[in-house]
């Protein structure tokens, strides 16, 4: 008898095509947004944001290019203030997890609809999960009103994405899929999506890293990222809890996910034979944890938590945060367990 489950995912419009960004004005109109505020990061993100403002035309009220990693509270408050000042009735988030995260923070407090135009593979655009940091703590929550109403995927926008960013954000999305196989909230649909995303990422993410101009591989990874983000709507477990706690210390989001993934996977699969079989099938590997570790090691990204700035003295505190959550599936997590995982990743 299959286990009980509840599958509840609100509708979301997804537009995927080479050159799809040219249709952003139509998508703004489709949601009947008359005053769109474009959200981006500074630098290159701002340049792309300015291009989006031009494409939207008279329905755009400006560009707010202040997004940064982990959405510090002051940045979130600044974004809300900017939206209110512009009298915006909708948001267009352009970029990776930082831009989409800031748009979510604004939407959480204002209820404004979001159109996401992702340029990385994090999958944040497919989830109702928001995050906000303050001091050395990162708070996360779930709210369906922050789920982007529309996603516009254009592989052209990823063609200049550096190999390191492609690799880290791709591993971040892979983590959504791996964890989706064992979280207690999993459903037949979420597991099927996780498997399909892994089957796409497995051969195509290495191709992207080897040749950033490989449009086919870029497109496959964007599709996989969408599927991975959808998987994350079902719930999170030890891996994401550790990554978020580490994020509160200022560690880079995607790289941290990538570094700890093989270690959490090895810990959990020790008592999860069904998940081990599923992941092995999707990754075409006898040992899924080894396969993930080999993937991380083959990419031009940091390999250890010490490489991304973790103070070893903070490990006990992060371990206590994880253990305090009372995670039971696929196996209970003690302070000692979490500490050992972190030390191996360190």
C-alpha positions as CSV (number, residue, x, y, z in Angstrom):
1,X,0.0,0.0,0.0
2,X,1.6,3.4,-1.0
3,X,2.1,5.9,1.7
4,X,-0.5,8.8,2.2
5,X,0.3,12.1,0.6
6,X,-1.3,15.5,-0.3
7,X,-0.2,17.1,-3.6
8,X,-1.0,20.8,-3.6
9,X,0.7,23.0,-6.2
10,X,-0.9,26.3,-7.4
11,X,-0.8,26.9,-11.1
12,X,2.2,28.6,-12.6
13,X,2.7,29.8,-16.2
14,X,6.0,28.8,-17.8
15,X,7.3,30.2,-21.0
16,X,10.4,28.5,-22.5
17,X,12.1,29.4,-25.7
18,X,15.3,30.8,-27.2
19,X,14.6,34.6,-27.3
20,X,11.7,34.3,-25.0
21,X,12.8,37.5,-23.1
22,X,11.5,39.5,-26.1
23,X,8.0,38.5,-25.0
24,X,8.3,39.9,-21.5
25,X,6.1,42.8,-22.3
26,X,3.3,40.4,-23.4
27,X,3.7,38.4,-20.2
28,X,3.4,41.6,-18.1
29,X,0.2,42.5,-20.0
30,X,-1.1,38.9,-19.6
31,X,-1.1,39.4,-15.8
32,X,-2.7,42.8,-16.3
33,X,0.3,44.5,-14.6
34,X,0.3,48.2,-15.4
35,X,3.2,49.4,-13.2
36,X,6.0,46.8,-13.1
37,X,9.1,47.3,-10.9
38,X,12.1,45.3,-12.2
39,X,14.2,43.7,-9.5
40,X,17.9,42.9,-10.2
41,X,21.3,42.8,-8.7
42,X,23.9,45.6,-9.1
43,X,26.4,45.4,-12.0
44,X,25.7,43.1,-14.8
45,X,22.3,42.3,-13.3
46,X,21.4,46.0,-13.4
47,X,22.4,46.1,-17.1
48,X,20.1,43.2,-17.9
49,X,17.4,44.8,-15.7
50,X,17.6,48.0,-17.7
51,X,17.2,46.0,-20.9
52,X,14.1,44.4,-19.4
53,X,12.7,47.8,-18.5
54,X,13.1,48.9,-22.1
55,X,11.3,45.7,-23.4
56,X,8.4,46.2,-21.0
57,X,8.1,49.8,-22.1
58,X,5.2,52.0,-20.7
59,X,4.2,49.3,-18.2
60,X,7.5,49.6,-16.4
61,X,7.9,52.1,-13.5
62,X,11.6,51.6,-12.8
63,X,14.5,49.4,-11.9
64,X,15.5,48.4,-8.3
65,X,19.0,46.8,-8.7
66,X,19.8,46.3,-5.0
67,X,19.4,42.5,-4.6
68,X,22.2,40.7,-2.7
69,X,22.7,37.1,-1.5
70,X,20.5,35.8,1.4
71,X,18.3,38.9,1.3
72,X,19.4,40.8,4.4
73,X,16.6,42.4,6.3
74,X,17.6,45.9,5.4
75,X,17.7,45.0,1.7
76,X,14.2,43.4,2.0
77,X,12.8,46.5,3.7
78,X,14.4,48.7,1.0
79,X,12.8,46.7,-1.7
80,X,9.3,47.0,-0.1
81,X,9.8,50.7,0.3
82,X,10.9,51.0,-3.4
83,X,7.8,49.1,-4.6
84,X,5.5,51.3,-2.5
85,X,7.1,54.5,-3.6
86,X,6.8,53.5,-7.2
87,X,3.2,52.4,-6.6
88,X,4.0,49.2,-8.4
89,X,1.3,46.6,-9.0
90,X,3.7,43.8,-10.1
91,X,7.4,42.7,-10.0
92,X,9.7,41.4,-12.6
93,X,12.7,39.6,-11.0
94,X,15.6,39.2,-13.4
95,X,18.7,37.1,-12.5
96,X,19.5,34.3,-10.1
97,X,18.4,33.5,-6.5
98,X,19.3,36.9,-5.1
99,X,17.0,38.9,-7.4
100,X,14.2,36.4,-7.2
101,X,14.7,36.2,-3.4
102,X,14.3,40.0,-3.0
103,X,11.2,39.9,-5.2
104,X,9.8,37.2,-2.9
105,X,10.5,39.3,0.2
106,X,8.6,42.2,-1.4
107,X,5.7,40.0,-2.5
108,X,5.5,38.5,1.0
109,X,4.9,41.9,2.5
110,X,2.8,43.5,-0.3
111,X,1.1,40.6,-2.2
112,X,2.4,41.8,-5.5
113,X,2.6,39.2,-8.3
114,X,6.0,38.2,-9.6
115,X,7.2,37.4,-13.1
116,X,10.6,35.6,-12.9
117,X,13.2,35.8,-15.6
118,X,15.9,33.4,-14.3
119,X,19.5,33.5,-15.5
120,X,20.9,30.7,-13.4
121,X,19.8,27.1,-12.5
122,X,18.9,27.6,-8.8
123,X,15.2,26.8,-9.3
124,X,14.1,29.4,-6.8
125,X,11.5,30.7,-9.3
126,X,9.6,27.4,-8.9
127,X,9.2,27.5,-5.1
128,X,7.0,29.3,-2.5
129,X,10.0,29.4,-0.2
130,X,11.4,32.8,0.9
131,X,14.5,33.5,2.9
132,X,15.8,36.5,4.9
133,X,19.0,37.0,6.9
134,X,19.8,39.1,9.9
135,X,23.0,38.9,11.8
136,X,24.2,35.3,11.7
137,X,20.8,33.8,11.3
138,X,18.8,33.1,8.2
139,X,15.0,32.6,8.5
140,X,13.1,30.8,5.8
141,X,9.4,30.3,5.3
142,X,6.7,29.1,2.9
143,X,4.0,31.4,1.5
144,X,2.2,30.7,-1.8
145,X,1.9,34.4,-2.5
146,X,5.6,34.6,-3.2
147,X,5.5,31.9,-5.9
148,X,6.1,33.6,-9.2
149,X,3.0,33.7,-11.3
150,X,4.9,33.4,-14.5
151,X,8.4,32.2,-15.4
152,X,10.2,33.2,-18.6
153,X,13.0,30.9,-19.4
154,X,15.4,32.0,-22.2
155,X,18.6,30.0,-22.7
156,X,20.1,33.0,-24.4
157,X,20.3,34.8,-21.1
158,X,22.5,32.1,-19.6
159,X,25.1,31.9,-22.4
160,X,27.5,34.2,-20.7
161,X,27.0,32.7,-17.3
162,X,30.5,31.7,-15.9
163,X,31.2,28.0,-15.5
164,X,31.6,28.4,-11.7
165,X,28.2,30.0,-11.4
166,X,26.6,27.4,-13.7
167,X,28.1,24.6,-11.7
168,X,27.2,25.9,-8.3
169,X,23.6,26.9,-9.2
170,X,23.1,23.6,-11.0
171,X,24.3,21.6,-8.0
172,X,22.0,23.7,-5.9
173,X,19.0,22.5,-8.0
174,X,20.3,18.9,-8.0
175,X,20.1,19.2,-4.2
176,X,16.4,20.0,-4.5
177,X,15.9,16.8,-6.4
178,X,18.1,14.5,-4.2
179,X,16.3,15.7,-1.1
180,X,12.9,15.4,-2.8
181,X,13.4,11.7,-3.0
182,X,13.4,11.3,0.8
183,X,11.4,14.1,2.4
184,X,8.3,12.9,4.2
185,X,6.1,15.2,2.1
186,X,7.1,13.6,-1.2
187,X,4.4,12.6,-3.7
188,X,4.5,10.4,-6.8
189,X,4.5,13.6,-8.9
190,X,7.4,15.3,-7.0
191,X,9.5,12.1,-7.1
192,X,8.8,11.7,-10.9
193,X,9.9,15.4,-11.5
194,X,13.0,14.9,-9.3
195,X,14.0,11.8,-11.3
196,X,13.5,13.6,-14.7
197,X,15.4,16.7,-13.5
198,X,18.4,14.5,-12.4
199,X,18.3,12.7,-15.7
200,X,18.6,16.0,-17.5
201,X,21.2,17.5,-15.2
202,X,23.4,14.4,-15.2
203,X,24.6,14.6,-18.8
204,X,24.0,18.2,-19.6
205,X,25.4,20.2,-16.6
206,X,28.9,18.8,-17.3
207,X,28.4,19.8,-21.0
208,X,27.6,23.4,-19.9
209,X,30.7,23.6,-17.8
210,X,32.9,22.2,-20.6
211,X,31.3,24.6,-23.2
212,X,29.3,27.5,-22.1
213,X,28.1,28.2,-25.6
214,X,26.3,24.8,-25.8
215,X,22.8,26.1,-26.2
216,X,21.1,22.7,-26.2
217,X,22.8,21.8,-22.8
218,X,21.9,25.3,-21.4
219,X,18.2,24.7,-22.4
220,X,18.1,21.3,-20.8
221,X,19.6,22.6,-17.6
222,X,17.0,25.4,-17.4
223,X,14.2,22.9,-17.8
224,X,15.8,20.7,-15.2
225,X,16.0,23.8,-12.9
226,X,12.3,24.4,-13.3
227,X,11.5,20.8,-12.4
228,X,13.9,20.9,-9.4
229,X,12.2,24.1,-8.1
230,X,8.8,22.4,-8.4
231,X,10.1,19.5,-6.4
232,X,11.2,21.8,-3.6
233,X,7.6,22.9,-3.1
234,X,6.9,19.6,-1.4
235,X,9.3,20.2,1.5
236,X,12.9,20.2,2.7
237,X,15.1,18.1,5.0
238,X,18.5,18.0,6.6
239,X,20.4,19.2,3.6
240,X,18.5,22.4,3.1
241,X,18.3,23.0,6.9
242,X,22.1,22.8,7.1
243,X,22.6,25.0,4.1
244,X,20.3,27.7,5.4
245,X,21.9,27.7,8.8
246,X,25.3,28.1,7.1
247,X,23.8,30.8,4.9
248,X,23.1,32.8,8.1
249,X,26.8,32.9,8.6
250,X,27.3,34.6,5.3
251,X,28.4,31.5,3.3
252,X,27.6,31.6,-0.4
253,X,24.2,29.9,-1.0
254,X,24.7,27.7,-4.1
255,X,28.4,26.7,-3.3
256,X,27.4,25.7,0.2
257,X,24.6,23.5,-1.2
258,X,27.0,21.9,-3.6
259,X,29.7,21.2,-0.9
260,X,27.5,19.5,1.7
261,X,25.3,17.6,-0.8
262,X,27.5,14.4,-1.1
263,X,28.0,14.2,2.7
264,X,24.3,14.6,3.6
265,X,23.4,12.1,0.8
266,X,25.8,9.5,2.2
267,X,24.4,9.9,5.7
268,X,20.8,9.6,4.6
269,X,21.1,6.8,2.1
270,X,22.6,4.6,4.7
271,X,19.1,3.9,5.9
272,X,17.1,4.6,2.8
273,X,17.4,1.8,0.3
274,X,14.5,2.9,-1.9
275,X,15.9,6.4,-2.2
276,X,19.3,4.9,-2.9
277,X,17.9,2.8,-5.8
278,X,16.0,5.7,-7.3
279,X,19.0,8.1,-7.2
280,X,21.3,5.4,-8.5
281,X,18.9,4.9,-11.4
282,X,18.6,8.6,-12.2
283,X,22.4,9.3,-11.9
284,X,23.4,6.0,-13.5
285,X,25.6,5.2,-10.5
286,X,26.0,2.3,-8.1
287,X,26.9,4.8,-5.3
288,X,24.9,8.1,-5.7
289,X,26.9,9.9,-3.0
290,X,30.1,9.0,-4.7
291,X,28.7,10.2,-8.1
292,X,27.6,13.5,-6.6
293,X,31.1,13.9,-5.0
294,X,32.8,13.2,-8.3
295,X,30.6,15.8,-10.0
296,X,31.4,18.5,-7.4
297,X,35.1,17.6,-7.7
298,X,35.0,17.9,-11.5
299,X,33.6,21.4,-11.4
300,X,35.4,24.7,-10.9
301,X,33.8,25.5,-7.6
302,X,35.0,25.4,-3.9
303,X,35.3,21.9,-2.6
304,X,35.2,22.4,1.2
305,X,33.4,24.5,3.7
306,X,36.7,26.0,4.8
307,X,37.1,27.2,1.2
308,X,34.0,29.3,1.4
309,X,34.9,30.9,4.7
310,X,33.3,28.8,7.4
311,X,34.8,29.4,10.8
312,X,35.3,25.9,12.3
313,X,34.3,27.2,15.7
314,X,30.8,27.7,14.3
315,X,30.2,24.1,13.5
316,X,28.7,23.1,16.9
317,X,26.2,26.0,16.7
318,X,25.1,25.0,13.2
319,X,24.8,21.3,14.3
320,X,22.7,22.3,17.2
321,X,20.4,24.3,14.9
322,X,19.9,21.2,12.7
323,X,19.4,18.8,15.5
324,X,16.8,21.0,17.2
325,X,14.5,20.7,14.1
326,X,13.7,17.1,15.0
327,X,14.2,15.7,11.6
328,X,13.1,12.0,11.4
329,X,13.2,11.0,7.7
330,X,14.9,9.2,6.3
331,X,16.7,8.9,9.6
332,X,16.8,10.9,12.9
333,X,19.6,13.5,13.2
334,X,21.5,14.0,16.4
335,X,23.9,16.8,17.2
336,X,26.7,14.3,16.8
337,X,25.4,13.3,13.4
338,X,25.2,16.9,12.1
339,X,28.6,17.7,13.5
340,X,30.2,14.8,11.7
341,X,28.6,15.7,8.4
342,X,29.8,19.3,8.8
343,X,33.3,18.3,9.7
344,X,33.5,16.0,6.7
345,X,32.4,18.8,4.5
346,X,34.8,21.2,6.2
